[in-house]
């Protein structure tokens, strides 16, 4: 049989635990916010490295197409002419596939750019 002190201690521990859990969650979320930008920097750095590698492979202007993620060097989910400056063979058809005429390509427009570039025989 439980005594009164044991019940009070258990009740007190449950109250303390219910106060600690939200604090732990807030700390965890705070750490995730702090750590995530550091990983984003690494990702952007890797994207820039991938783009330069793809540009090196392009050599004669008929190299490998960068993926949308590789071309989107600033991570804004759009690809601009500036981001494609190392890929002149893609810039040739950029305006043709820019459906919004806004100077930036969404992912589906970038897929059209890839298809159009391949169709014109610029890239294998």
Backbone atoms as SQL, in Angstrom:
CREATE TABLE atoms (id INTEGER PRIMARY KEY, chain TEXT, resi INTEGER, resn TEXT, atom TEXT, x REAL, y REAL, z REAL);
INSERT INTO atoms VALUES
  (1, 'A', 1, 'UNK', 'N', 0.843, -1.167, 0.000),
  (2, 'A', 1, 'UNK', 'CA', 0.000, 0.000, 0.000),
  (3, 'A', 1, 'UNK', 'C', 0.895, 1.239, 0.000),
  (4, 'A', 2, 'UNK', 'N', 0.512, 2.208, -0.830),
  (5, 'A', 2, 'UNK', 'CA', 1.300, 3.441, -0.925),
  (6, 'A', 2, 'UNK', 'C', 0.999, 4.337, 0.259),
  (7, 'A', 3, 'UNK', 'N', 2.053, 4.981, 0.710),
  (8, 'A', 3, 'UNK', 'CA', 1.803, 5.926, 1.780),
  (9, 'A', 3, 'UNK', 'C', 1.578, 7.313, 1.194),
  (10, 'A', 4, 'UNK', 'N', 1.166, 8.231, 1.998),
  (11, 'A', 4, 'UNK', 'CA', 0.815, 9.575, 1.559),
  (12, 'A', 4, 'UNK', 'C', 2.022, 10.302, 0.974),
  (13, 'A', 5, 'UNK', 'N', 3.192, 10.151, 1.560),
  (14, 'A', 5, 'UNK', 'CA', 4.402, 10.810, 1.065),
  (15, 'A', 5, 'UNK', 'C', 4.783, 10.314, -0.331),
  (16, 'A', 6, 'UNK', 'N', 4.631, 9.035, -0.564),
  (17, 'A', 6, 'UNK', 'CA', 4.951, 8.456, -1.872),
  (18, 'A', 6, 'UNK', 'C', 4.040, 9.027, -2.945),
  (19, 'A', 7, 'UNK', 'N', 2.763, 9.165, -2.664),
  (20, 'A', 7, 'UNK', 'CA', 1.797, 9.715, -3.603),
  (21, 'A', 7, 'UNK', 'C', 2.105, 11.182, -3.882),
  (22, 'A', 8, 'UNK', 'N', 2.440, 11.935, -2.849),
  (23, 'A', 8, 'UNK', 'CA', 2.770, 13.342, -3.022),
  (24, 'A', 8, 'UNK', 'C', 4.045, 13.513, -3.854),
  (25, 'A', 9, 'UNK', 'N', 5.026, 12.673, -3.607),
  (26, 'A', 9, 'UNK', 'CA', 6.283, 12.744, -4.356),
  (27, 'A', 9, 'UNK', 'C', 6.039, 12.435, -5.820),
  (28, 'A', 10, 'UNK', 'N', 5.256, 11.418, -6.119),
  (29, 'A', 10, 'UNK', 'CA', 4.938, 11.053, -7.500),
  (30, 'A', 10, 'UNK', 'C', 4.192, 12.189, -8.174),
  (31, 'A', 11, 'UNK', 'N', 3.224, 12.770, -7.486),
  (32, 'A', 11, 'UNK', 'CA', 2.456, 13.880, -8.042),
  (33, 'A', 11, 'UNK', 'C', 3.367, 15.084, -8.307),
  (34, 'A', 12, 'UNK', 'N', 4.259, 15.365, -7.369),
  (35, 'A', 12, 'UNK', 'CA', 5.207, 16.472, -7.522),
  (36, 'A', 12, 'UNK', 'C', 6.130, 16.224, -8.716),
  (37, 'A', 13, 'UNK', 'N', 6.620, 14.983, -8.868),
  (38, 'A', 13, 'UNK', 'CA', 7.494, 14.639, -9.994),
  (39, 'A', 13, 'UNK', 'C', 6.774, 14.797, -11.325),
  (40, 'A', 14, 'UNK', 'N', 5.500, 14.424, -11.380),
  (41, 'A', 14, 'UNK', 'CA', 4.725, 14.573, -12.616),
  (42, 'A', 14, 'UNK', 'C', 4.555, 16.042, -12.988),
  (43, 'A', 15, 'UNK', 'N', 4.327, 16.886, -12.019),
  (44, 'A', 15, 'UNK', 'CA', 4.179, 18.325, -12.261),
  (45, 'A', 15, 'UNK', 'C', 5.494, 18.894, -12.783),
  (46, 'A', 16, 'UNK', 'N', 6.601, 18.506, -12.153),
  (47, 'A', 16, 'UNK', 'CA', 7.914, 18.992, -12.589),
  (48, 'A', 16, 'UNK', 'C', 8.219, 18.522, -14.005),
  (49, 'A', 17, 'UNK', 'N', 7.885, 17.269, -14.304),
  (50, 'A', 17, 'UNK', 'CA', 8.128, 16.716, -15.625),
  (51, 'A', 17, 'UNK', 'C', 7.308, 17.451, -16.684),
  (52, 'A', 18, 'UNK', 'N', 6.060, 17.788, -16.338),
  (53, 'A', 18, 'UNK', 'CA', 5.216, 18.499, -17.297),
  (54, 'A', 18, 'UNK', 'C', 5.732, 19.914, -17.558),
  (55, 'A', 19, 'UNK', 'N', 6.520, 20.471, -16.641),
  (56, 'A', 19, 'UNK', 'CA', 7.133, 21.783, -16.862),
  (57, 'A', 19, 'UNK', 'C', 8.415, 21.664, -17.663),
  (58, 'A', 20, 'UNK', 'N', 9.134, 20.573, -17.499),
  (59, 'A', 20, 'UNK', 'CA', 10.418, 20.385, -18.171),
  (60, 'A', 20, 'UNK', 'C', 10.249, 20.051, -19.654),
  (61, 'A', 21, 'UNK', 'N', 9.243, 19.266, -19.994),
  (62, 'A', 21, 'UNK', 'CA', 9.059, 18.830, -21.384),
  (63, 'A', 21, 'UNK', 'C', 8.890, 20.010, -22.338),
  (64, 'A', 22, 'UNK', 'N', 8.008, 20.995, -22.062),
  (65, 'A', 22, 'UNK', 'CA', 7.910, 22.128, -22.988),
  (66, 'A', 22, 'UNK', 'C', 9.221, 22.913, -23.115),
  (67, 'A', 23, 'UNK', 'N', 9.952, 23.014, -22.031),
  (68, 'A', 23, 'UNK', 'CA', 11.237, 23.717, -22.079),
  (69, 'A', 23, 'UNK', 'C', 12.208, 22.963, -22.982),
  (70, 'A', 24, 'UNK', 'N', 12.229, 21.647, -22.876),
  (71, 'A', 24, 'UNK', 'CA', 13.106, 20.829, -23.717),
  (72, 'A', 24, 'UNK', 'C', 12.719, 20.964, -25.186),
  (73, 'A', 25, 'UNK', 'N', 11.428, 21.014, -25.458),
  (74, 'A', 25, 'UNK', 'CA', 10.962, 21.169, -26.840),
  (75, 'A', 25, 'UNK', 'C', 11.405, 22.520, -27.399),
  (76, 'A', 26, 'UNK', 'N', 11.262, 23.573, -26.633),
  (77, 'A', 26, 'UNK', 'CA', 11.670, 24.912, -27.073),
  (78, 'A', 26, 'UNK', 'C', 13.173, 24.956, -27.324),
  (79, 'A', 27, 'UNK', 'N', 13.942, 24.364, -26.442),
  (80, 'A', 27, 'UNK', 'CA', 15.399, 24.330, -26.626),
  (81, 'A', 27, 'UNK', 'C', 15.747, 23.546, -27.880),
  (82, 'A', 28, 'UNK', 'N', 15.084, 22.419, -28.091),
  (83, 'A', 28, 'UNK', 'CA', 15.331, 21.610, -29.284),
  (84, 'A', 28, 'UNK', 'C', 15.010, 22.374, -30.564),
  (85, 'A', 29, 'UNK', 'N', 13.898, 23.075, -30.580),
  (86, 'A', 29, 'UNK', 'CA', 13.529, 23.872, -31.757),
  (87, 'A', 29, 'UNK', 'C', 14.527, 25.006, -31.973),
  (88, 'A', 30, 'UNK', 'N', 14.951, 25.611, -30.887),
  (89, 'A', 30, 'UNK', 'CA', 15.944, 26.679, -30.998),
  (90, 'A', 30, 'UNK', 'C', 17.234, 26.180, -31.602),
  (91, 'A', 31, 'UNK', 'N', 17.680, 25.017, -31.172),
  (92, 'A', 31, 'UNK', 'CA', 18.896, 24.425, -31.732),
  (93, 'A', 31, 'UNK', 'C', 18.717, 24.098, -33.211),
  (94, 'A', 32, 'UNK', 'N', 17.542, 23.607, -33.579),
  (95, 'A', 32, 'UNK', 'CA', 17.284, 23.279, -34.982),
  (96, 'A', 32, 'UNK', 'C', 17.358, 24.531, -35.848),
  (97, 'A', 33, 'UNK', 'N', 16.858, 25.642, -35.344),
  (98, 'A', 33, 'UNK', 'CA', 16.900, 26.900, -36.093),
  (99, 'A', 33, 'UNK', 'C', 18.338, 27.386, -36.247),
  (100, 'A', 34, 'UNK', 'N', 19.130, 27.219, -35.218),
  (101, 'A', 34, 'UNK', 'CA', 20.522, 27.658, -35.261),
  (102, 'A', 34, 'UNK', 'C', 21.350, 26.757, -36.163),
  (103, 'A', 35, 'UNK', 'N', 21.126, 25.460, -36.092),
  (104, 'A', 35, 'UNK', 'CA', 21.915, 24.503, -36.868),
  (105, 'A', 35, 'UNK', 'C', 21.520, 24.516, -38.340),
  (106, 'A', 36, 'UNK', 'N', 20.251, 24.681, -38.663),
  (107, 'A', 36, 'UNK', 'CA', 19.779, 24.620, -40.045),
  (108, 'A', 36, 'UNK', 'C', 20.460, 25.631, -40.959),
  (109, 'A', 37, 'UNK', 'N', 20.610, 26.923, -40.600),
  (110, 'A', 37, 'UNK', 'CA', 21.323, 27.840, -41.493),
  (111, 'A', 37, 'UNK', 'C', 22.765, 27.417, -41.748),
  (112, 'A', 38, 'UNK', 'N', 23.398, 26.794, -40.772),
  (113, 'A', 38, 'UNK', 'CA', 24.767, 26.316, -40.982),
  (114, 'A', 38, 'UNK', 'C', 24.774, 25.230, -42.045),
  (115, 'A', 39, 'UNK', 'N', 23.788, 24.346, -42.024),
  (116, 'A', 39, 'UNK', 'CA', 23.694, 23.306, -43.043),
  (117, 'A', 39, 'UNK', 'C', 23.311, 23.902, -44.389),
  (118, 'A', 40, 'UNK', 'N', 22.498, 24.946, -44.388),
  (119, 'A', 40, 'UNK', 'CA', 22.114, 25.601, -45.641),
  (120, 'A', 40, 'UNK', 'C', 23.337, 26.198, -46.317),
  (121, 'A', 41, 'UNK', 'N', 24.248, 26.767, -45.520),
  (122, 'A', 41, 'UNK', 'CA', 25.489, 27.309, -46.093),
  (123, 'A', 41, 'UNK', 'C', 26.295, 26.217, -46.756),
  (124, 'A', 42, 'UNK', 'N', 26.396, 25.061, -46.113),
  (125, 'A', 42, 'UNK', 'CA', 27.118, 23.940, -46.694),
  (126, 'A', 42, 'UNK', 'C', 26.448, 23.501, -47.979),
  (127, 'A', 43, 'UNK', 'N', 25.109, 23.463, -47.988),
  (128, 'A', 43, 'UNK', 'CA', 24.369, 23.046, -49.172),
  (129, 'A', 43, 'UNK', 'C', 24.602, 24.018, -50.317),
  (130, 'A', 44, 'UNK', 'N', 24.574, 25.323, -50.032),
  (131, 'A', 44, 'UNK', 'CA', 24.825, 26.321, -51.061),
  (132, 'A', 44, 'UNK', 'C', 26.248, 26.187, -51.580),
  (133, 'A', 45, 'UNK', 'N', 27.176, 25.940, -50.680),
  (134, 'A', 45, 'UNK', 'CA', 28.567, 25.750, -51.081),
  (135, 'A', 45, 'UNK', 'C', 28.695, 24.539, -51.985),
  (136, 'A', 46, 'UNK', 'N', 27.998, 23.454, -51.638),
  (137, 'A', 46, 'UNK', 'CA', 28.032, 22.258, -52.475),
  (138, 'A', 46, 'UNK', 'C', 27.390, 22.513, -53.823),
  (139, 'A', 47, 'UNK', 'N', 26.303, 23.294, -53.854),
  (140, 'A', 47, 'UNK', 'CA', 25.655, 23.617, -55.117),
  (141, 'A', 47, 'UNK', 'C', 26.584, 24.422, -56.006),
  (142, 'A', 48, 'UNK', 'N', 27.289, 25.384, -55.415),
  (143, 'A', 48, 'UNK', 'CA', 28.225, 26.181, -56.193),
  (144, 'A', 48, 'UNK', 'C', 29.337, 25.304, -56.747),
  (145, 'A', 49, 'UNK', 'N', 29.826, 24.370, -55.921),
  (146, 'A', 49, 'UNK', 'CA', 30.874, 23.455, -56.361),
  (147, 'A', 49, 'UNK', 'C', 30.352, 22.568, -57.491),
  (148, 'A', 50, 'UNK', 'N', 29.103, 22.078, -57.365),
  (149, 'A', 50, 'UNK', 'CA', 28.517, 21.237, -58.403),
  (150, 'A', 50, 'UNK', 'C', 28.357, 22.007, -59.698),
  (151, 'A', 51, 'UNK', 'N', 27.950, 23.284, -59.592),
  (152, 'A', 51, 'UNK', 'CA', 27.765, 24.078, -60.794),
  (153, 'A', 51, 'UNK', 'C', 29.094, 24.299, -61.486),
  (154, 'A', 52, 'UNK', 'N', 30.147, 24.575, -60.741),
  (155, 'A', 52, 'UNK', 'CA', 31.438, 24.799, -61.372),
  (156, 'A', 52, 'UNK', 'C', 31.936, 23.512, -62.010),
  (157, 'A', 53, 'UNK', 'N', 31.660, 22.356, -61.380),
  (158, 'A', 53, 'UNK', 'CA', 32.049, 21.088, -61.989),
  (159, 'A', 53, 'UNK', 'C', 31.287, 20.857, -63.280),
  (160, 'A', 54, 'UNK', 'N', 29.998, 21.147, -63.288),
  (161, 'A', 54, 'UNK', 'CA', 29.204, 20.979, -64.497),
  (162, 'A', 54, 'UNK', 'C', 29.697, 21.925, -65.584),
  (163, 'A', 55, 'UNK', 'N', 30.081, 23.139, -65.185),
  (164, 'A', 55, 'UNK', 'CA', 30.602, 24.093, -66.160),
  (165, 'A', 55, 'UNK', 'C', 31.924, 23.601, -66.728),
  (166, 'A', 56, 'UNK', 'N', 32.758, 23.005, -65.883),
  (167, 'A', 56, 'UNK', 'CA', 34.024, 22.471, -66.376),
  (168, 'A', 56, 'UNK', 'C', 33.775, 21.335, -67.346),
  (169, 'A', 57, 'UNK', 'N', 32.769, 20.519, -67.061),
  (170, 'A', 57, 'UNK', 'CA', 32.446, 19.419, -67.955),
  (171, 'A', 57, 'UNK', 'C', 31.859, 19.923, -69.264),
  (172, 'A', 58, 'UNK', 'N', 31.283, 21.133, -69.221),
  (173, 'A', 58, 'UNK', 'CA', 30.673, 21.678, -70.429),
  (174, 'A', 58, 'UNK', 'C', 31.735, 21.977, -71.473),
  (175, 'A', 59, 'UNK', 'N', 32.849, 22.532, -71.063),
  (176, 'A', 59, 'UNK', 'CA', 33.981, 22.776, -71.947),
  (177, 'A', 59, 'UNK', 'C', 33.636, 23.407, -73.274),
  (178, 'A', 60, 'UNK', 'N', 33.136, 22.616, -74.191),
  (179, 'A', 60, 'UNK', 'CA', 32.846, 23.096, -75.540),
  (180, 'A', 60, 'UNK', 'C', 31.444, 23.678, -75.664),
  (181, 'A', 61, 'UNK', 'N', 30.743, 23.878, -74.544),
  (182, 'A', 61, 'UNK', 'CA', 29.382, 24.410, -74.594),
  (183, 'A', 61, 'UNK', 'C', 28.355, 23.327, -74.819),
  (184, 'A', 62, 'UNK', 'N', 28.790, 22.079, -74.863),
  (185, 'A', 62, 'UNK', 'CA', 27.856, 20.979, -75.102),
  (186, 'A', 62, 'UNK', 'C', 28.025, 19.924, -74.025),
  (187, 'A', 63, 'UNK', 'N', 28.182, 20.387, -72.786),
  (188, 'A', 63, 'UNK', 'CA', 28.436, 19.472, -71.674),
  (189, 'A', 63, 'UNK', 'C', 27.167, 19.003, -71.009),
  (190, 'A', 64, 'UNK', 'N', 27.338, 18.496, -69.814),
  (191, 'A', 64, 'UNK', 'CA', 26.249, 17.942, -69.030),
  (192, 'A', 64, 'UNK', 'C', 25.332, 19.045, -68.513),
  (193, 'A', 65, 'UNK', 'N', 24.041, 18.773, -68.533),
  (194, 'A', 65, 'UNK', 'CA', 23.074, 19.727, -67.989),
  (195, 'A', 65, 'UNK', 'C', 23.100, 19.683, -66.463),
  (196, 'A', 66, 'UNK', 'N', 23.140, 20.839, -65.809),
  (197, 'A', 66, 'UNK', 'CA', 23.024, 20.832, -64.349),
  (198, 'A', 66, 'UNK', 'C', 21.587, 20.521, -63.961),
  (199, 'A', 67, 'UNK', 'N', 21.409, 19.884, -62.821),
  (200, 'A', 67, 'UNK', 'CA', 20.055, 19.664, -62.325),
  (201, 'A', 67, 'UNK', 'C', 19.485, 21.008, -61.879),
  (202, 'A', 68, 'UNK', 'N', 18.187, 21.036, -61.629),
  (203, 'A', 68, 'UNK', 'CA', 17.560, 22.269, -61.161),
  (204, 'A', 68, 'UNK', 'C', 18.207, 22.724, -59.857),
  (205, 'A', 69, 'UNK', 'N', 18.454, 21.787, -58.945),
  (206, 'A', 69, 'UNK', 'CA', 19.064, 22.130, -57.651),
  (207, 'A', 69, 'UNK', 'C', 20.476, 22.674, -57.837),
  (208, 'A', 70, 'UNK', 'N', 21.233, 22.127, -58.787),
  (209, 'A', 70, 'UNK', 'CA', 22.582, 22.626, -59.044),
  (210, 'A', 70, 'UNK', 'C', 22.540, 24.021, -59.658),
  (211, 'A', 71, 'UNK', 'N', 21.573, 24.252, -60.531),
  (212, 'A', 71, 'UNK', 'CA', 21.465, 25.549, -61.190),
  (213, 'A', 71, 'UNK', 'C', 20.933, 26.620, -60.246),
  (214, 'A', 72, 'UNK', 'N', 20.082, 26.241, -59.316),
  (215, 'A', 72, 'UNK', 'CA', 19.489, 27.192, -58.356),
  (216, 'A', 72, 'UNK', 'C', 20.479, 27.427, -57.221),
  (217, 'A', 73, 'UNK', 'N', 21.510, 28.197, -57.495),
  (218, 'A', 73, 'UNK', 'CA', 22.615, 28.350, -56.550),
  (219, 'A', 73, 'UNK', 'C', 22.237, 29.107, -55.278),
  (220, 'A', 74, 'UNK', 'N', 21.230, 29.982, -55.339),
  (221, 'A', 74, 'UNK', 'CA', 20.857, 30.718, -54.122),
  (222, 'A', 74, 'UNK', 'C', 19.695, 30.072, -53.375),
  (223, 'A', 75, 'UNK', 'N', 19.164, 28.977, -53.894),
  (224, 'A', 75, 'UNK', 'CA', 18.134, 28.224, -53.184),
  (225, 'A', 75, 'UNK', 'C', 16.778, 28.881, -53.095),
  (226, 'A', 76, 'UNK', 'N', 16.458, 29.809, -54.011),
  (227, 'A', 76, 'UNK', 'CA', 15.164, 30.494, -53.954),
  (228, 'A', 76, 'UNK', 'C', 14.074, 29.792, -54.764),
  (229, 'A', 77, 'UNK', 'N', 14.367, 28.621, -55.279),
  (230, 'A', 77, 'UNK', 'CA', 13.439, 27.804, -56.064),
  (231, 'A', 77, 'UNK', 'C', 13.138, 28.408, -57.432),
  (232, 'A', 78, 'UNK', 'N', 14.024, 29.249, -57.912),
  (233, 'A', 78, 'UNK', 'CA', 13.971, 29.800, -59.262),
  (234, 'A', 78, 'UNK', 'C', 15.378, 29.758, -59.838),
  (235, 'A', 79, 'UNK', 'N', 15.472, 29.678, -61.157),
  (236, 'A', 79, 'UNK', 'CA', 16.768, 29.762, -61.823),
  (237, 'A', 79, 'UNK', 'C', 16.738, 31.000, -62.713),
  (238, 'A', 80, 'UNK', 'N', 17.723, 31.873, -62.532),
  (239, 'A', 80, 'UNK', 'CA', 17.803, 33.102, -63.317),
  (240, 'A', 80, 'UNK', 'C', 18.951, 33.006, -64.318),
  (241, 'A', 81, 'UNK', 'N', 18.989, 33.968, -65.228),
  (242, 'A', 81, 'UNK', 'CA', 20.081, 34.012, -66.198),
  (243, 'A', 81, 'UNK', 'C', 21.422, 34.155, -65.486),
  (244, 'A', 82, 'UNK', 'N', 21.419, 34.907, -64.408),
  (245, 'A', 82, 'UNK', 'CA', 22.665, 35.101, -63.654),
  (246, 'A', 82, 'UNK', 'C', 23.190, 33.771, -63.119),
  (247, 'A', 83, 'UNK', 'N', 22.272, 32.922, -62.646),
  (248, 'A', 83, 'UNK', 'CA', 22.677, 31.623, -62.118),
  (249, 'A', 83, 'UNK', 'C', 23.158, 30.682, -63.228),
  (250, 'A', 84, 'UNK', 'N', 22.770, 30.967, -64.449),
  (251, 'A', 84, 'UNK', 'CA', 23.173, 30.128, -65.585),
  (252, 'A', 84, 'UNK', 'C', 24.332, 30.734, -66.378),
  (253, 'A', 85, 'UNK', 'N', 25.000, 31.745, -65.838),
  (254, 'A', 85, 'UNK', 'CA', 26.061, 32.420, -66.586),
  (255, 'A', 85, 'UNK', 'C', 27.197, 31.474, -66.976),
  (256, 'A', 86, 'UNK', 'N', 27.400, 30.391, -66.241),
  (257, 'A', 86, 'UNK', 'CA', 28.436, 29.423, -66.587),
  (258, 'A', 86, 'UNK', 'C', 27.964, 28.393, -67.606),
  (259, 'A', 87, 'UNK', 'N', 26.721, 28.523, -68.023),
  (260, 'A', 87, 'UNK', 'CA', 26.133, 27.577, -68.970),
  (261, 'A', 87, 'UNK', 'C', 25.554, 28.332, -70.170),
  (262, 'A', 88, 'UNK', 'N', 26.396, 28.904, -71.011),
  (263, 'A', 88, 'UNK', 'CA', 25.896, 29.723, -72.114),
  (264, 'A', 88, 'UNK', 'C', 24.979, 28.960, -73.066),
  (265, 'A', 89, 'UNK', 'N', 25.169, 27.667, -73.195),
  (266, 'A', 89, 'UNK', 'CA', 24.322, 26.873, -74.077),
  (267, 'A', 89, 'UNK', 'C', 22.894, 26.785, -73.546),
  (268, 'A', 90, 'UNK', 'N', 22.689, 27.006, -72.245),
  (269, 'A', 90, 'UNK', 'CA', 21.337, 27.044, -71.688),
  (270, 'A', 90, 'UNK', 'C', 20.715, 28.425, -71.840),
  (271, 'A', 91, 'UNK', 'N', 21.540, 29.447, -71.840),
  (272, 'A', 91, 'UNK', 'CA', 21.031, 30.813, -71.967),
  (273, 'A', 91, 'UNK', 'C', 20.420, 31.054, -73.350),
  (274, 'A', 92, 'UNK', 'N', 20.859, 30.286, -74.341),
  (275, 'A', 92, 'UNK', 'CA', 20.355, 30.475, -75.703),
  (276, 'A', 92, 'UNK', 'C', 18.857, 30.216, -75.798),
  (277, 'A', 93, 'UNK', 'N', 18.325, 29.320, -74.977),
  (278, 'A', 93, 'UNK', 'CA', 16.894, 29.004, -75.035),
  (279, 'A', 93, 'UNK', 'C', 16.124, 29.488, -73.804),
  (280, 'A', 94, 'UNK', 'N', 16.780, 30.221, -72.930),
  (281, 'A', 94, 'UNK', 'CA', 16.165, 30.680, -71.677),
  (282, 'A', 94, 'UNK', 'C', 14.875, 31.460, -71.949),
  (283, 'A', 95, 'UNK', 'N', 14.944, 32.473, -72.808),
  (284, 'A', 95, 'UNK', 'CA', 13.776, 33.327, -73.058),
  (285, 'A', 95, 'UNK', 'C', 12.633, 32.551, -73.702),
  (286, 'A', 96, 'UNK', 'N', 12.958, 31.544, -74.479),
  (287, 'A', 96, 'UNK', 'CA', 11.936, 30.758, -75.158),
  (288, 'A', 96, 'UNK', 'C', 11.066, 29.981, -74.171),
  (289, 'A', 97, 'UNK', 'N', 11.649, 29.516, -73.083),
  (290, 'A', 97, 'UNK', 'CA', 10.906, 28.694, -72.118),
  (291, 'A', 97, 'UNK', 'C', 10.442, 29.474, -70.890),
  (292, 'A', 98, 'UNK', 'N', 10.803, 30.735, -70.781),
  (293, 'A', 98, 'UNK', 'CA', 10.381, 31.569, -69.649),
  (294, 'A', 98, 'UNK', 'C', 8.925, 31.976, -69.861),
  (295, 'A', 99, 'UNK', 'N', 8.012, 31.082, -69.457),
  (296, 'A', 99, 'UNK', 'CA', 6.586, 31.282, -69.724),
  (297, 'A', 99, 'UNK', 'C', 6.045, 32.550, -69.072),
  (298, 'A', 100, 'UNK', 'N', 6.552, 32.898, -67.902),
  (299, 'A', 100, 'UNK', 'CA', 6.074, 34.078, -67.199),
  (300, 'A', 100, 'UNK', 'C', 6.737, 35.366, -67.663),
  (301, 'A', 101, 'UNK', 'N', 7.736, 35.255, -68.530),
  (302, 'A', 101, 'UNK', 'CA', 8.519, 36.412, -68.980),
  (303, 'A', 101, 'UNK', 'C', 8.969, 37.275, -67.802),
  (304, 'A', 102, 'UNK', 'N', 9.353, 36.601, -66.726),
  (305, 'A', 102, 'UNK', 'CA', 9.778, 37.319, -65.526),
  (306, 'A', 102, 'UNK', 'C', 11.275, 37.198, -65.265),
  (307, 'A', 103, 'UNK', 'N', 11.996, 36.584, -66.189),
  (308, 'A', 103, 'UNK', 'CA', 13.441, 36.474, -66.048),
  (309, 'A', 103, 'UNK', 'C', 13.897, 35.405, -65.077),
  (310, 'A', 104, 'UNK', 'N', 12.960, 34.545, -64.667),
  (311, 'A', 104, 'UNK', 'CA', 13.325, 33.442, -63.783),
  (312, 'A', 104, 'UNK', 'C', 12.498, 32.223, -64.154),
  (313, 'A', 105, 'UNK', 'N', 13.120, 31.064, -63.994),
  (314, 'A', 105, 'UNK', 'CA', 12.455, 29.816, -64.361),
  (315, 'A', 105, 'UNK', 'C', 12.085, 29.035, -63.115),
  (316, 'A', 106, 'UNK', 'N', 10.832, 28.598, -63.068),
  (317, 'A', 106, 'UNK', 'CA', 10.416, 27.663, -62.035),
  (318, 'A', 106, 'UNK', 'C', 10.874, 26.281, -62.476),
  (319, 'A', 107, 'UNK', 'N', 10.712, 25.291, -61.618),
  (320, 'A', 107, 'UNK', 'CA', 11.243, 23.970, -61.933),
  (321, 'A', 107, 'UNK', 'C', 10.632, 23.400, -63.205),
  (322, 'A', 108, 'UNK', 'N', 9.337, 23.560, -63.441),
  (323, 'A', 108, 'UNK', 'CA', 8.738, 23.007, -64.657),
  (324, 'A', 108, 'UNK', 'C', 9.246, 23.742, -65.902),
  (325, 'A', 109, 'UNK', 'N', 9.525, 25.033, -65.781),
  (326, 'A', 109, 'UNK', 'CA', 10.089, 25.773, -66.905),
  (327, 'A', 109, 'UNK', 'C', 11.528, 25.322, -67.162),
  (328, 'A', 110, 'UNK', 'N', 12.251, 25.026, -66.089),
  (329, 'A', 110, 'UNK', 'CA', 13.624, 24.550, -66.243),
  (330, 'A', 110, 'UNK', 'C', 13.635, 23.193, -66.949),
  (331, 'A', 111, 'UNK', 'N', 12.654, 22.348, -66.658),
  (332, 'A', 111, 'UNK', 'CA', 12.548, 21.065, -67.354),
  (333, 'A', 111, 'UNK', 'C', 12.320, 21.300, -68.844),
  (334, 'A', 112, 'UNK', 'N', 11.516, 22.317, -69.170),
  (335, 'A', 112, 'UNK', 'CA', 11.319, 22.667, -70.579),
  (336, 'A', 112, 'UNK', 'C', 12.627, 23.151, -71.204),
  (337, 'A', 113, 'UNK', 'N', 13.416, 23.892, -70.434),
  (338, 'A', 113, 'UNK', 'CA', 14.708, 24.360, -70.906),
  (339, 'A', 113, 'UNK', 'C', 15.616, 23.173, -71.231),
  (340, 'A', 114, 'UNK', 'N', 15.617, 22.185, -70.341),
  (341, 'A', 114, 'UNK', 'CA', 16.423, 20.985, -70.571),
  (342, 'A', 114, 'UNK', 'C', 15.978, 20.282, -71.853),
  (343, 'A', 115, 'UNK', 'N', 14.649, 20.099, -72.001),
  (344, 'A', 115, 'UNK', 'CA', 14.135, 19.399, -73.185),
  (345, 'A', 115, 'UNK', 'C', 14.439, 20.179, -74.457),
  (346, 'A', 116, 'UNK', 'N', 14.232, 21.483, -74.425),
  (347, 'A', 116, 'UNK', 'CA', 14.462, 22.322, -75.597),
  (348, 'A', 116, 'UNK', 'C', 15.943, 22.317, -75.975),
  (349, 'A', 117, 'UNK', 'N', 16.807, 22.376, -74.994),
  (350, 'A', 117, 'UNK', 'CA', 18.241, 22.365, -75.254),
  (351, 'A', 117, 'UNK', 'C', 18.657, 21.029, -75.864),
  (352, 'A', 118, 'UNK', 'N', 18.116, 19.935, -75.329),
  (353, 'A', 118, 'UNK', 'CA', 18.425, 18.616, -75.891),
  (354, 'A', 118, 'UNK', 'C', 17.871, 18.494, -77.295),
  (355, 'A', 119, 'UNK', 'N', 16.672, 19.017, -77.504),
  (356, 'A', 119, 'UNK', 'CA', 16.033, 18.936, -78.829),
  (357, 'A', 119, 'UNK', 'C', 16.867, 19.663, -79.880),
  (358, 'A', 120, 'UNK', 'N', 17.451, 20.783, -79.500),
  (359, 'A', 120, 'UNK', 'CA', 18.263, 21.559, -80.424),
  (360, 'A', 120, 'UNK', 'C', 19.658, 20.958, -80.577),
  (361, 'A', 121, 'UNK', 'N', 19.939, 19.873, -79.848),
  (362, 'A', 121, 'UNK', 'CA', 21.201, 19.170, -80.023),
  (363, 'A', 121, 'UNK', 'C', 22.379, 19.773, -79.331),
  (364, 'A', 122, 'UNK', 'N', 22.138, 20.660, -78.386),
  (365, 'A', 122, 'UNK', 'CA', 23.243, 21.314, -77.694),
  (366, 'A', 122, 'UNK', 'C', 23.852, 20.407, -76.633),
  (367, 'A', 123, 'UNK', 'N', 23.021, 19.586, -76.010),
  (368, 'A', 123, 'UNK', 'CA', 23.473, 18.768, -74.900),
  (369, 'A', 123, 'UNK', 'C', 22.985, 17.355, -75.103),
  (370, 'A', 124, 'UNK', 'N', 23.786, 16.382, -74.696),
  (371, 'A', 124, 'UNK', 'CA', 23.373, 14.978, -74.834),
  (372, 'A', 124, 'UNK', 'C', 22.634, 14.519, -73.618);
